[in-house]
Amino acid sequence: MNPYRPQRNYGCRIRDGFSYYGMRTVVIENELLRISILVDKGTEIFEFLYKPIDMDFMWLTENGVQNPNSYLSTSDDPIAAFIDYYPGGWQEVFPNGGSSSSYGGAQFGQHGEVAHMPWYYEVVEDRAERITVRFSVRTKKVPFTLSKTMSLVSGEATLYIEEEVENLSGYSQRYMWGQHIALGKPFLDENCHIHMPPGVRIITEDASKNPSGRVKRGHEYEWPLAYNELGELVDLSQLPPKRTPSEIVYLTGFGNKGWYSVVNEQKGLGMKVEWDARTLPYLWYWQEFGATTSYPWYGRHYNIGLEPFAGYPTYGIDEAIRNGSAGSIAPFEHKKFTMQVRVFT
Protein backbone atom coordinates (compact mmCIF):
# COMPACT_ATOMS: atom_id res chain seq x y z
CA MET A 1 0.00 0.00 0.00
CA ASN A 2 1.26 3.46 -0.91
CA PRO A 3 0.11 5.94 1.80
CA TYR A 4 0.81 8.90 -0.51
CA ARG A 5 -1.34 7.76 -3.41
CA PRO A 6 -4.16 10.26 -4.02
CA GLN A 7 -7.50 9.27 -2.55
CA ARG A 8 -10.81 9.84 -4.34
CA ASN A 9 -14.48 9.39 -3.56
CA TYR A 10 -15.61 9.67 -7.17
CA GLY A 11 -14.94 8.07 -10.55
CA CYS A 12 -12.61 5.07 -10.56
CA ARG A 13 -10.90 4.35 -7.25
CA ILE A 14 -8.77 1.78 -5.46
CA ARG A 15 -8.96 0.88 -1.78
CA ASP A 16 -6.18 -1.33 -0.45
CA GLY A 17 -5.47 -0.11 3.05
CA PHE A 18 -7.34 -2.82 4.92
CA SER A 19 -7.75 -6.56 5.37
CA TYR A 20 -10.80 -8.82 5.30
CA TYR A 21 -10.80 -11.73 7.75
CA GLY A 22 -7.09 -11.11 8.21
CA MET A 23 -6.25 -11.21 4.48
CA ARG A 24 -4.92 -8.34 2.38
CA THR A 25 -7.74 -7.05 0.23
CA VAL A 26 -7.90 -4.78 -2.79
CA VAL A 27 -11.20 -3.18 -3.77
CA ILE A 28 -11.55 -1.58 -7.19
CA GLU A 29 -14.68 0.35 -8.09
CA ASN A 30 -16.25 2.97 -10.31
CA GLU A 31 -19.73 4.47 -10.52
CA LEU A 32 -21.29 1.10 -11.45
CA LEU A 33 -19.14 -1.77 -10.13
CA ARG A 34 -17.39 -2.70 -6.90
CA ILE A 35 -15.05 -5.69 -7.08
CA SER A 36 -13.34 -7.06 -3.96
CA ILE A 37 -10.20 -9.20 -4.31
CA LEU A 38 -8.41 -11.28 -1.66
CA VAL A 39 -4.74 -10.77 -2.50
CA ASP A 40 -3.60 -13.19 0.20
CA LYS A 41 -5.88 -15.94 -1.12
CA GLY A 42 -5.16 -16.35 -4.79
CA THR A 43 -6.72 -13.01 -5.89
CA GLU A 44 -10.08 -14.58 -5.13
CA ILE A 45 -12.96 -12.30 -6.17
CA PHE A 46 -15.60 -12.61 -3.46
CA GLU A 47 -17.69 -9.59 -4.52
CA PHE A 48 -18.79 -8.47 -7.98
CA LEU A 49 -21.39 -5.86 -7.11
CA TYR A 50 -23.55 -3.92 -9.55
CA LYS A 51 -23.97 -0.80 -7.45
CA PRO A 52 -27.08 0.87 -8.96
CA ILE A 53 -29.35 -1.89 -7.58
CA ASP A 54 -27.02 -3.46 -4.98
CA MET A 55 -26.84 -6.76 -6.91
CA ASP A 56 -23.89 -9.10 -6.27
CA PHE A 57 -23.37 -11.74 -8.98
CA MET A 58 -20.87 -13.89 -7.09
CA TRP A 59 -22.18 -16.98 -5.31
CA LEU A 60 -21.49 -16.92 -1.57
CA THR A 61 -21.57 -20.29 0.20
CA GLU A 62 -23.17 -20.77 3.60
CA ASN A 63 -19.67 -20.86 5.11
CA GLY A 64 -18.73 -17.56 3.45
CA VAL A 65 -15.19 -16.19 3.14
CA GLN A 66 -12.64 -18.28 5.02
CA ASN A 67 -9.03 -17.53 5.95
CA PRO A 68 -7.03 -20.78 5.52
CA ASN A 69 -4.66 -19.58 8.25
CA SER A 70 -7.40 -19.05 10.82
CA TYR A 71 -7.68 -22.72 11.79
CA LEU A 72 -6.05 -26.05 11.03
CA SER A 73 -8.07 -28.54 9.02
CA THR A 74 -8.70 -31.84 10.79
CA SER A 75 -8.37 -33.71 7.50
CA ASP A 76 -5.48 -34.21 5.10
CA ASP A 77 -7.96 -34.85 2.29
CA PRO A 78 -6.57 -32.98 -0.77
CA ILE A 79 -10.11 -32.01 -1.81
CA ALA A 80 -10.98 -30.65 1.64
CA ALA A 81 -7.91 -28.41 1.53
CA PHE A 82 -9.75 -26.40 -1.13
CA ILE A 83 -13.43 -27.04 -0.40
CA ASP A 84 -13.32 -26.39 3.36
CA TYR A 85 -12.16 -22.82 2.66
CA TYR A 86 -14.20 -22.27 -0.50
CA PRO A 87 -16.54 -19.24 -0.32
CA GLY A 88 -17.93 -19.42 -3.86
CA GLY A 89 -16.95 -16.41 -5.93
CA TRP A 90 -14.19 -16.52 -8.54
CA GLN A 91 -10.80 -18.25 -8.24
CA GLU A 92 -7.76 -18.41 -10.50
CA VAL A 93 -6.98 -22.11 -11.09
CA PHE A 94 -3.45 -23.10 -12.14
CA PRO A 95 -1.65 -25.45 -12.92
CA ASN A 96 -4.05 -28.24 -11.86
CA GLY A 97 -7.82 -28.23 -12.36
CA GLY A 98 -10.23 -30.34 -10.37
CA SER A 99 -9.27 -33.32 -8.22
CA SER A 100 -5.92 -34.21 -6.72
CA SER A 101 -3.44 -35.10 -9.43
CA SER A 102 0.27 -35.30 -10.18
CA TYR A 103 2.57 -34.00 -12.91
CA GLY A 104 6.34 -34.25 -13.28
CA GLY A 105 6.69 -35.70 -9.80
CA ALA A 106 4.68 -32.87 -8.16
CA GLN A 107 1.46 -33.73 -6.31
CA PHE A 108 -1.42 -31.22 -6.42
CA GLY A 109 -4.56 -30.95 -4.37
CA GLN A 110 -7.97 -29.76 -5.57
CA HIS A 111 -7.52 -26.84 -8.00
CA GLY A 112 -3.89 -26.41 -6.77
CA GLU A 113 -1.81 -24.36 -6.41
CA VAL A 114 -2.24 -20.59 -6.97
CA ALA A 115 -5.82 -20.38 -5.59
CA HIS A 116 -4.52 -20.32 -2.00
CA MET A 117 -1.20 -18.57 -2.50
CA PRO A 118 -0.56 -14.93 -1.54
CA TRP A 119 0.08 -12.75 -4.59
CA TYR A 120 2.11 -9.57 -5.02
CA TYR A 121 0.28 -6.51 -6.33
CA GLU A 122 1.06 -3.02 -7.56
CA VAL A 123 -1.08 -0.13 -8.73
CA VAL A 124 -0.26 0.52 -12.39
CA GLU A 125 -2.78 3.24 -13.19
CA ASP A 126 -4.80 5.37 -10.78
CA ARG A 127 -6.92 8.03 -12.43
CA ALA A 128 -10.57 8.96 -12.07
CA GLU A 129 -11.02 7.89 -15.70
CA ARG A 130 -9.31 4.48 -15.39
CA ILE A 131 -7.64 2.27 -12.80
CA THR A 132 -5.40 -0.79 -13.26
CA VAL A 133 -3.93 -3.11 -10.62
CA ARG A 134 -1.36 -5.77 -11.51
CA PHE A 135 -1.16 -9.02 -9.52
CA SER A 136 1.55 -11.67 -9.82
CA VAL A 137 2.57 -14.98 -8.27
CA ARG A 138 5.31 -17.57 -8.71
CA THR A 139 4.31 -21.20 -8.29
CA LYS A 140 6.33 -23.40 -5.93
CA LYS A 141 5.84 -26.91 -7.30
CA VAL A 142 6.36 -26.11 -10.99
CA PRO A 143 8.44 -23.41 -12.76
CA PHE A 144 5.84 -20.76 -13.67
CA THR A 145 5.05 -17.15 -13.00
CA LEU A 146 1.50 -15.92 -13.49
CA SER A 147 0.49 -12.29 -13.68
CA LYS A 148 -2.76 -10.46 -14.37
CA THR A 149 -4.06 -6.93 -14.51
CA MET A 150 -7.58 -5.89 -13.63
CA SER A 151 -8.92 -2.59 -14.98
CA LEU A 152 -12.06 -0.49 -14.67
CA VAL A 153 -13.05 2.47 -16.83
CA SER A 154 -15.25 5.28 -15.59
CA GLY A 155 -18.90 4.86 -16.53
CA GLU A 156 -18.51 1.26 -17.75
CA ALA A 157 -19.95 -1.80 -15.99
CA THR A 158 -17.08 -3.94 -17.36
CA LEU A 159 -14.07 -5.59 -15.72
CA TYR A 160 -11.10 -5.93 -18.09
CA ILE A 161 -8.50 -8.63 -17.41
CA GLU A 162 -5.16 -9.36 -19.08
CA GLU A 163 -3.03 -12.30 -17.97
CA GLU A 164 0.32 -13.85 -18.79
CA VAL A 165 1.92 -17.15 -17.83
CA GLU A 166 5.66 -17.67 -18.23
CA ASN A 167 7.57 -20.95 -18.30
CA LEU A 168 10.71 -20.36 -16.25
CA SER A 169 12.40 -23.58 -17.31
CA GLY A 170 14.27 -24.81 -20.35
CA TYR A 171 11.77 -27.63 -20.82
CA SER A 172 8.27 -27.71 -22.28
CA GLN A 173 5.55 -27.88 -19.63
CA ARG A 174 1.88 -28.87 -19.45
CA TYR A 175 -0.79 -27.19 -17.36
CA MET A 176 -4.46 -26.70 -16.63
CA TRP A 177 -5.59 -23.08 -16.35
CA GLY A 178 -9.06 -21.89 -15.47
CA GLN A 179 -11.30 -19.08 -14.30
CA HIS A 180 -13.48 -20.68 -11.62
CA ILE A 181 -16.49 -18.33 -11.81
CA ALA A 182 -19.51 -19.30 -9.69
CA LEU A 183 -22.83 -17.42 -9.80
CA GLY A 184 -25.57 -17.59 -7.17
CA LYS A 185 -28.23 -15.66 -5.31
CA PRO A 186 -29.47 -12.98 -5.24
CA PHE A 187 -28.95 -12.85 -9.02
CA LEU A 188 -29.30 -16.51 -9.93
CA ASP A 189 -32.65 -18.31 -9.82
CA GLU A 190 -35.03 -20.32 -12.02
CA ASN A 191 -35.73 -17.27 -14.21
CA CYS A 192 -32.20 -17.33 -15.64
CA HIS A 193 -31.24 -18.35 -19.18
CA ILE A 194 -27.73 -19.03 -20.49
CA HIS A 195 -26.84 -17.84 -23.99
CA MET A 196 -23.84 -19.00 -26.07
CA PRO A 197 -22.72 -18.72 -29.70
CA PRO A 198 -23.90 -21.29 -32.27
CA GLY A 199 -21.80 -24.38 -32.84
CA VAL A 200 -20.92 -25.01 -29.18
CA ARG A 201 -20.72 -28.71 -28.31
CA ILE A 202 -21.47 -30.45 -25.00
CA ILE A 203 -18.95 -33.09 -23.86
CA THR A 204 -19.90 -35.58 -21.14
CA GLU A 205 -17.73 -37.94 -19.15
CA ASP A 206 -17.84 -41.70 -19.36
CA ALA A 207 -20.64 -43.09 -17.20
CA SER A 208 -18.20 -45.36 -15.39
CA LYS A 209 -16.42 -42.31 -13.92
CA ASN A 210 -19.41 -40.22 -12.97
CA PRO A 211 -23.05 -41.37 -12.89
CA SER A 212 -25.58 -39.43 -14.93
CA GLY A 213 -27.22 -36.36 -13.46
CA ARG A 214 -29.36 -34.33 -15.83
CA VAL A 215 -27.61 -35.68 -18.93
CA LYS A 216 -26.90 -39.18 -20.25
CA ARG A 217 -23.17 -39.84 -20.09
CA GLY A 218 -20.75 -40.95 -22.77
CA HIS A 219 -22.20 -38.79 -25.58
CA GLU A 220 -21.65 -35.40 -27.21
CA TYR A 221 -24.50 -33.01 -27.90
CA GLU A 222 -25.05 -29.62 -29.54
CA TRP A 223 -25.76 -26.80 -27.12
CA PRO A 224 -28.21 -26.36 -25.49
CA LEU A 225 -30.07 -29.70 -25.85
CA ALA A 226 -29.02 -33.09 -24.50
CA TYR A 227 -30.77 -36.35 -23.70
CA ASN A 228 -31.32 -37.73 -20.22
CA GLU A 229 -31.38 -41.42 -19.26
CA LEU A 230 -35.07 -41.65 -20.23
CA GLY A 231 -34.42 -40.38 -23.74
CA GLU A 232 -36.01 -37.01 -23.01
CA LEU A 233 -34.48 -33.76 -24.22
CA VAL A 234 -33.05 -31.48 -21.53
CA ASP A 235 -32.50 -27.78 -22.23
CA LEU A 236 -29.30 -26.88 -20.37
CA SER A 237 -29.73 -23.19 -21.13
CA GLN A 238 -32.77 -22.92 -18.85
CA LEU A 239 -32.05 -23.12 -15.13
CA PRO A 240 -34.23 -25.81 -13.56
CA PRO A 241 -36.23 -25.99 -10.31
CA LYS A 242 -34.51 -26.56 -6.99
CA ARG A 243 -33.58 -30.17 -6.14
CA THR A 244 -32.81 -30.96 -9.79
CA PRO A 245 -29.86 -33.43 -9.86
CA SER A 246 -26.39 -31.93 -9.80
CA GLU A 247 -24.32 -32.06 -12.96
CA ILE A 248 -21.10 -31.07 -14.67
CA VAL A 249 -20.54 -31.03 -18.43
CA TYR A 250 -17.85 -29.48 -20.62
CA LEU A 251 -18.39 -27.18 -23.59
CA THR A 252 -16.14 -26.48 -26.54
CA GLY A 253 -16.31 -25.17 -30.11
CA PHE A 254 -16.04 -21.45 -29.30
CA GLY A 255 -13.48 -20.61 -31.99
CA ASN A 256 -11.03 -17.84 -31.19
CA LYS A 257 -13.34 -15.80 -28.98
CA GLY A 258 -15.57 -17.43 -26.41
CA TRP A 259 -18.55 -15.82 -24.79
CA TYR A 260 -21.61 -16.59 -22.73
CA SER A 261 -24.25 -14.54 -20.99
CA VAL A 262 -26.51 -15.37 -18.08
CA VAL A 263 -29.73 -13.37 -18.10
CA ASN A 264 -32.33 -13.12 -15.35
CA GLU A 265 -35.36 -12.06 -17.36
CA GLN A 266 -37.50 -11.32 -14.32
CA LYS A 267 -34.85 -8.99 -12.86
CA GLY A 268 -34.00 -7.52 -16.27
CA LEU A 269 -30.30 -8.02 -15.63
CA GLY A 270 -27.49 -10.08 -17.09
CA MET A 271 -23.76 -10.78 -17.06
CA LYS A 272 -21.71 -11.41 -20.19
CA VAL A 273 -18.29 -13.09 -20.06
CA GLU A 274 -15.95 -12.91 -23.08
CA TRP A 275 -12.53 -14.57 -23.22
CA ASP A 276 -9.68 -15.68 -25.46
CA ALA A 277 -10.79 -19.21 -26.34
CA ARG A 278 -7.52 -19.94 -28.13
CA THR A 279 -5.86 -20.03 -24.71
CA LEU A 280 -8.77 -21.44 -22.68
CA PRO A 281 -10.77 -23.45 -25.25
CA TYR A 282 -13.15 -25.25 -22.85
CA LEU A 283 -15.98 -24.11 -20.59
CA TRP A 284 -16.82 -26.15 -17.50
CA TYR A 285 -20.53 -25.98 -16.66
CA TRP A 286 -21.00 -27.01 -13.04
CA GLN A 287 -24.55 -27.17 -11.70
CA GLU A 288 -25.58 -27.52 -8.05
CA PHE A 289 -29.31 -27.03 -7.50
CA GLY A 290 -29.66 -28.33 -3.96
CA ALA A 291 -29.78 -32.06 -4.75
CA THR A 292 -26.44 -32.79 -3.04
CA THR A 293 -27.54 -33.54 0.51
CA SER A 294 -24.11 -34.66 1.76
CA TYR A 295 -20.71 -32.98 2.11
CA PRO A 296 -20.03 -30.24 1.24
CA TRP A 297 -23.35 -28.64 0.21
CA TYR A 298 -26.00 -30.45 2.29
CA GLY A 299 -28.83 -29.29 0.05
CA ARG A 300 -28.32 -25.64 0.98
CA HIS A 301 -27.22 -24.12 -2.31
CA TYR A 302 -28.49 -23.17 -5.76
CA ASN A 303 -25.60 -22.12 -7.98
CA ILE A 304 -23.76 -22.69 -11.23
CA GLY A 305 -20.16 -22.41 -12.33
CA LEU A 306 -19.37 -21.33 -15.90
CA GLU A 307 -15.61 -21.62 -16.02
CA PRO A 308 -13.30 -21.00 -19.02
CA PHE A 309 -10.53 -23.61 -18.88
CA ALA A 310 -7.51 -25.10 -20.59
CA GLY A 311 -8.02 -28.81 -20.00
CA TYR A 312 -10.86 -31.06 -18.88
CA PRO A 313 -12.45 -32.98 -17.12
CA THR A 314 -12.39 -32.29 -13.41
CA TYR A 315 -9.98 -35.14 -12.57
CA GLY A 316 -6.74 -33.22 -12.66
CA ILE A 317 -3.86 -32.56 -14.96
CA ASP A 318 -2.80 -36.16 -15.52
CA GLU A 319 -6.19 -36.96 -17.08
CA ALA A 320 -6.12 -33.75 -19.17
CA ILE A 321 -2.70 -34.72 -20.52
CA ARG A 322 -3.96 -38.19 -21.39
CA ASN A 323 -6.92 -36.84 -23.40
CA GLY A 324 -4.82 -34.10 -25.05
CA SER A 325 -6.76 -31.13 -23.62
CA ALA A 326 -4.09 -29.77 -21.23
CA GLY A 327 -2.30 -26.59 -22.19
CA SER A 328 1.29 -26.70 -23.42
CA ILE A 329 4.03 -24.08 -23.19
CA ALA A 330 7.53 -24.13 -24.72
CA PRO A 331 10.77 -23.42 -22.82
CA PHE A 332 10.85 -19.81 -21.53
CA GLU A 333 7.67 -19.04 -23.51
CA HIS A 334 5.13 -16.40 -22.47
CA LYS A 335 1.41 -17.04 -23.09
CA LYS A 336 -1.14 -14.27 -22.84
CA PHE A 337 -4.84 -14.35 -22.10
CA THR A 338 -7.57 -11.67 -22.08
CA MET A 339 -11.16 -11.59 -20.87
CA GLN A 340 -13.83 -9.11 -19.91
CA VAL A 341 -16.96 -9.37 -17.79
CA ARG A 342 -19.82 -6.95 -18.32
CA VAL A 343 -23.07 -6.38 -16.43
CA PHE A 344 -25.98 -5.21 -18.59
CA THR A 345 -29.63 -4.31 -18.14
C-alpha positions as CSV (number, residue, x, y, z in Angstrom):
1,M,0.0,0.0,0.0
2,N,1.3,3.5,-0.9
3,P,0.1,5.9,1.8
4,Y,0.8,8.9,-0.5
5,R,-1.3,7.8,-3.4
6,P,-4.2,10.3,-4.0
7,Q,-7.5,9.3,-2.5
8,R,-10.8,9.8,-4.3
9,N,-14.5,9.4,-3.6
10,Y,-15.6,9.7,-7.2
11,G,-14.9,8.1,-10.5
12,C,-12.6,5.1,-10.6
13,R,-10.9,4.4,-7.2
14,I,-8.8,1.8,-5.5
15,R,-9.0,0.9,-1.8
16,D,-6.2,-1.3,-0.5
17,G,-5.5,-0.1,3.0
18,F,-7.3,-2.8,4.9
19,S,-7.7,-6.6,5.4
20,Y,-10.8,-8.8,5.3
21,Y,-10.8,-11.7,7.8
22,G,-7.1,-11.1,8.2
23,M,-6.2,-11.2,4.5
24,R,-4.9,-8.3,2.4
25,T,-7.7,-7.1,0.2
26,V,-7.9,-4.8,-2.8
27,V,-11.2,-3.2,-3.8
28,I,-11.5,-1.6,-7.2
29,E,-14.7,0.4,-8.1
30,N,-16.3,3.0,-10.3
31,E,-19.7,4.5,-10.5
32,L,-21.3,1.1,-11.5
33,L,-19.1,-1.8,-10.1
34,R,-17.4,-2.7,-6.9
35,I,-15.0,-5.7,-7.1
36,S,-13.3,-7.1,-4.0
37,I,-10.2,-9.2,-4.3
38,L,-8.4,-11.3,-1.7
39,V,-4.7,-10.8,-2.5
40,D,-3.6,-13.2,0.2
41,K,-5.9,-15.9,-1.1
42,G,-5.2,-16.4,-4.8
43,T,-6.7,-13.0,-5.9
44,E,-10.1,-14.6,-5.1
45,I,-13.0,-12.3,-6.2
46,F,-15.6,-12.6,-3.5
47,E,-17.7,-9.6,-4.5
48,F,-18.8,-8.5,-8.0
49,L,-21.4,-5.9,-7.1
50,Y,-23.6,-3.9,-9.6
51,K,-24.0,-0.8,-7.5
52,P,-27.1,0.9,-9.0
53,I,-29.4,-1.9,-7.6
54,D,-27.0,-3.5,-5.0
55,M,-26.8,-6.8,-6.9
56,D,-23.9,-9.1,-6.3
57,F,-23.4,-11.7,-9.0
58,M,-20.9,-13.9,-7.1
59,W,-22.2,-17.0,-5.3
60,L,-21.5,-16.9,-1.6
61,T,-21.6,-20.3,0.2
62,E,-23.2,-20.8,3.6
63,N,-19.7,-20.9,5.1
64,G,-18.7,-17.6,3.4
65,V,-15.2,-16.2,3.1
66,Q,-12.6,-18.3,5.0
67,N,-9.0,-17.5,6.0
68,P,-7.0,-20.8,5.5
69,N,-4.7,-19.6,8.2
70,S,-7.4,-19.1,10.8
71,Y,-7.7,-22.7,11.8
72,L,-6.0,-26.0,11.0
73,S,-8.1,-28.5,9.0
74,T,-8.7,-31.8,10.8
75,S,-8.4,-33.7,7.5
76,D,-5.5,-34.2,5.1
77,D,-8.0,-34.9,2.3
78,P,-6.6,-33.0,-0.8
79,I,-10.1,-32.0,-1.8
80,A,-11.0,-30.7,1.6
81,A,-7.9,-28.4,1.5
82,F,-9.8,-26.4,-1.1
83,I,-13.4,-27.0,-0.4
84,D,-13.3,-26.4,3.4
85,Y,-12.2,-22.8,2.7
86,Y,-14.2,-22.3,-0.5
87,P,-16.5,-19.2,-0.3
88,G,-17.9,-19.4,-3.9
89,G,-16.9,-16.4,-5.9
90,W,-14.2,-16.5,-8.5
91,Q,-10.8,-18.2,-8.2
92,E,-7.8,-18.4,-10.5
93,V,-7.0,-22.1,-11.1
94,F,-3.4,-23.1,-12.1
95,P,-1.6,-25.4,-12.9
96,N,-4.0,-28.2,-11.9
97,G,-7.8,-28.2,-12.4
98,G,-10.2,-30.3,-10.4
99,S,-9.3,-33.3,-8.2
100,S,-5.9,-34.2,-6.7
101,S,-3.4,-35.1,-9.4
102,S,0.3,-35.3,-10.2
103,Y,2.6,-34.0,-12.9
104,G,6.3,-34.3,-13.3
105,G,6.7,-35.7,-9.8
106,A,4.7,-32.9,-8.2
107,Q,1.5,-33.7,-6.3
108,F,-1.4,-31.2,-6.4
109,G,-4.6,-31.0,-4.4
110,Q,-8.0,-29.8,-5.6
111,H,-7.5,-26.8,-8.0
112,G,-3.9,-26.4,-6.8
113,E,-1.8,-24.4,-6.4
114,V,-2.2,-20.6,-7.0
115,A,-5.8,-20.4,-5.6
116,H,-4.5,-20.3,-2.0
117,M,-1.2,-18.6,-2.5
118,P,-0.6,-14.9,-1.5
119,W,0.1,-12.7,-4.6
120,Y,2.1,-9.6,-5.0
121,Y,0.3,-6.5,-6.3
122,E,1.1,-3.0,-7.6
123,V,-1.1,-0.1,-8.7
124,V,-0.3,0.5,-12.4
125,E,-2.8,3.2,-13.2
126,D,-4.8,5.4,-10.8
127,R,-6.9,8.0,-12.4
128,A,-10.6,9.0,-12.1
129,E,-11.0,7.9,-15.7
130,R,-9.3,4.5,-15.4
131,I,-7.6,2.3,-12.8
132,T,-5.4,-0.8,-13.3
133,V,-3.9,-3.1,-10.6
134,R,-1.4,-5.8,-11.5
135,F,-1.2,-9.0,-9.5
136,S,1.6,-11.7,-9.8
137,V,2.6,-15.0,-8.3
138,R,5.3,-17.6,-8.7
139,T,4.3,-21.2,-8.3
140,K,6.3,-23.4,-5.9
141,K,5.8,-26.9,-7.3
142,V,6.4,-26.1,-11.0
143,P,8.4,-23.4,-12.8
144,F,5.8,-20.8,-13.7
145,T,5.0,-17.1,-13.0
146,L,1.5,-15.9,-13.5
147,S,0.5,-12.3,-13.7
148,K,-2.8,-10.5,-14.4
149,T,-4.1,-6.9,-14.5
150,M,-7.6,-5.9,-13.6
151,S,-8.9,-2.6,-15.0
152,L,-12.1,-0.5,-14.7
153,V,-13.0,2.5,-16.8
154,S,-15.3,5.3,-15.6
155,G,-18.9,4.9,-16.5
156,E,-18.5,1.3,-17.7
157,A,-19.9,-1.8,-16.0
158,T,-17.1,-3.9,-17.4
159,L,-14.1,-5.6,-15.7
160,Y,-11.1,-5.9,-18.1
161,I,-8.5,-8.6,-17.4
162,E,-5.2,-9.4,-19.1
163,E,-3.0,-12.3,-18.0
164,E,0.3,-13.9,-18.8
165,V,1.9,-17.2,-17.8
166,E,5.7,-17.7,-18.2
167,N,7.6,-21.0,-18.3
168,L,10.7,-20.4,-16.2
169,S,12.4,-23.6,-17.3
170,G,14.3,-24.8,-20.3
171,Y,11.8,-27.6,-20.8
172,S,8.3,-27.7,-22.3
173,Q,5.6,-27.9,-19.6
174,R,1.9,-28.9,-19.5
175,Y,-0.8,-27.2,-17.4
176,M,-4.5,-26.7,-16.6
177,W,-5.6,-23.1,-16.3
178,G,-9.1,-21.9,-15.5
179,Q,-11.3,-19.1,-14.3
180,H,-13.5,-20.7,-11.6
181,I,-16.5,-18.3,-11.8
182,A,-19.5,-19.3,-9.7
183,L,-22.8,-17.4,-9.8
184,G,-25.6,-17.6,-7.2
185,K,-28.2,-15.7,-5.3
186,P,-29.5,-13.0,-5.2
187,F,-29.0,-12.8,-9.0
188,L,-29.3,-16.5,-9.9
189,D,-32.6,-18.3,-9.8
190,E,-35.0,-20.3,-12.0
191,N,-35.7,-17.3,-14.2
192,C,-32.2,-17.3,-15.6
193,H,-31.2,-18.4,-19.2
194,I,-27.7,-19.0,-20.5
195,H,-26.8,-17.8,-24.0
196,M,-23.8,-19.0,-26.1
197,P,-22.7,-18.7,-29.7
198,P,-23.9,-21.3,-32.3
199,G,-21.8,-24.4,-32.8
200,V,-20.9,-25.0,-29.2
201,R,-20.7,-28.7,-28.3
202,I,-21.5,-30.5,-25.0
203,I,-19.0,-33.1,-23.9
204,T,-19.9,-35.6,-21.1
205,E,-17.7,-37.9,-19.2
206,D,-17.8,-41.7,-19.4
207,A,-20.6,-43.1,-17.2
208,S,-18.2,-45.4,-15.4
209,K,-16.4,-42.3,-13.9
210,N,-19.4,-40.2,-13.0
211,P,-23.0,-41.4,-12.9
212,S,-25.6,-39.4,-14.9
213,G,-27.2,-36.4,-13.5
214,R,-29.4,-34.3,-15.8
215,V,-27.6,-35.7,-18.9
216,K,-26.9,-39.2,-20.2
217,R,-23.2,-39.8,-20.1
218,G,-20.8,-40.9,-22.8
219,H,-22.2,-38.8,-25.6
220,E,-21.7,-35.4,-27.2
221,Y,-24.5,-33.0,-27.9
222,E,-25.0,-29.6,-29.5
223,W,-25.8,-26.8,-27.1
224,P,-28.2,-26.4,-25.5
225,L,-30.1,-29.7,-25.9
226,A,-29.0,-33.1,-24.5
227,Y,-30.8,-36.3,-23.7
228,N,-31.3,-37.7,-20.2
229,E,-31.4,-41.4,-19.3
230,L,-35.1,-41.7,-20.2
231,G,-34.4,-40.4,-23.7
232,E,-36.0,-37.0,-23.0
233,L,-34.5,-33.8,-24.2
234,V,-33.1,-31.5,-21.5
235,D,-32.5,-27.8,-22.2
236,L,-29.3,-26.9,-20.4
237,S,-29.7,-23.2,-21.1
238,Q,-32.8,-22.9,-18.8
239,L,-32.0,-23.1,-15.1
240,P,-34.2,-25.8,-13.6
241,P,-36.2,-26.0,-10.3
242,K,-34.5,-26.6,-7.0
243,R,-33.6,-30.2,-6.1
244,T,-32.8,-31.0,-9.8
245,P,-29.9,-33.4,-9.9
246,S,-26.4,-31.9,-9.8
247,E,-24.3,-32.1,-13.0
248,I,-21.1,-31.1,-14.7
249,V,-20.5,-31.0,-18.4
250,Y,-17.8,-29.5,-20.6
251,L,-18.4,-27.2,-23.6
252,T,-16.1,-26.5,-26.5
253,G,-16.3,-25.2,-30.1
254,F,-16.0,-21.5,-29.3
255,G,-13.5,-20.6,-32.0
256,N,-11.0,-17.8,-31.2
257,K,-13.3,-15.8,-29.0
258,G,-15.6,-17.4,-26.4
259,W,-18.5,-15.8,-24.8
260,Y,-21.6,-16.6,-22.7
261,S,-24.2,-14.5,-21.0
262,V,-26.5,-15.4,-18.1
263,V,-29.7,-13.4,-18.1
264,N,-32.3,-13.1,-15.3
265,E,-35.4,-12.1,-17.4
266,Q,-37.5,-11.3,-14.3
267,K,-34.9,-9.0,-12.9
268,G,-34.0,-7.5,-16.3
269,L,-30.3,-8.0,-15.6
270,G,-27.5,-10.1,-17.1
271,M,-23.8,-10.8,-17.1
272,K,-21.7,-11.4,-20.2
273,V,-18.3,-13.1,-20.1
274,E,-16.0,-12.9,-23.1
275,W,-12.5,-14.6,-23.2
276,D,-9.7,-15.7,-25.5
277,A,-10.8,-19.2,-26.3
278,R,-7.5,-19.9,-28.1
279,T,-5.9,-20.0,-24.7
280,L,-8.8,-21.4,-22.7
281,P,-10.8,-23.5,-25.2
282,Y,-13.2,-25.3,-22.8
283,L,-16.0,-24.1,-20.6
284,W,-16.8,-26.2,-17.5
285,Y,-20.5,-26.0,-16.7
286,W,-21.0,-27.0,-13.0
287,Q,-24.6,-27.2,-11.7
288,E,-25.6,-27.5,-8.0
289,F,-29.3,-27.0,-7.5
290,G,-29.7,-28.3,-4.0
291,A,-29.8,-32.1,-4.7
292,T,-26.4,-32.8,-3.0
293,T,-27.5,-33.5,0.5
294,S,-24.1,-34.7,1.8
295,Y,-20.7,-33.0,2.1
296,P,-20.0,-30.2,1.2
297,W,-23.4,-28.6,0.2
298,Y,-26.0,-30.4,2.3
299,G,-28.8,-29.3,0.0
300,R,-28.3,-25.6,1.0
301,H,-27.2,-24.1,-2.3
302,Y,-28.5,-23.2,-5.8
303,N,-25.6,-22.1,-8.0
304,I,-23.8,-22.7,-11.2
305,G,-20.2,-22.4,-12.3
306,L,-19.4,-21.3,-15.9
307,E,-15.6,-21.6,-16.0
308,P,-13.3,-21.0,-19.0
309,F,-10.5,-23.6,-18.9
310,A,-7.5,-25.1,-20.6
311,G,-8.0,-28.8,-20.0
312,Y,-10.9,-31.1,-18.9
313,P,-12.5,-33.0,-17.1
314,T,-12.4,-32.3,-13.4
315,Y,-10.0,-35.1,-12.6
316,G,-6.7,-33.2,-12.7
317,I,-3.9,-32.6,-15.0
318,D,-2.8,-36.2,-15.5
319,E,-6.2,-37.0,-17.1
320,A,-6.1,-33.8,-19.2
321,I,-2.7,-34.7,-20.5
322,R,-4.0,-38.2,-21.4
323,N,-6.9,-36.8,-23.4
324,G,-4.8,-34.1,-25.1
325,S,-6.8,-31.1,-23.6
326,A,-4.1,-29.8,-21.2
327,G,-2.3,-26.6,-22.2
328,S,1.3,-26.7,-23.4
329,I,4.0,-24.1,-23.2
330,A,7.5,-24.1,-24.7
331,P,10.8,-23.4,-22.8
332,F,10.8,-19.8,-21.5
333,E,7.7,-19.0,-23.5
334,H,5.1,-16.4,-22.5
335,K,1.4,-17.0,-23.1
336,K,-1.1,-14.3,-22.8
337,F,-4.8,-14.3,-22.1
338,T,-7.6,-11.7,-22.1
339,M,-11.2,-11.6,-20.9
340,Q,-13.8,-9.1,-19.9
341,V,-17.0,-9.4,-17.8
342,R,-19.8,-6.9,-18.3
343,V,-23.1,-6.4,-16.4
344,F,-26.0,-5.2,-18.6
345,T,-29.6,-4.3,-18.1
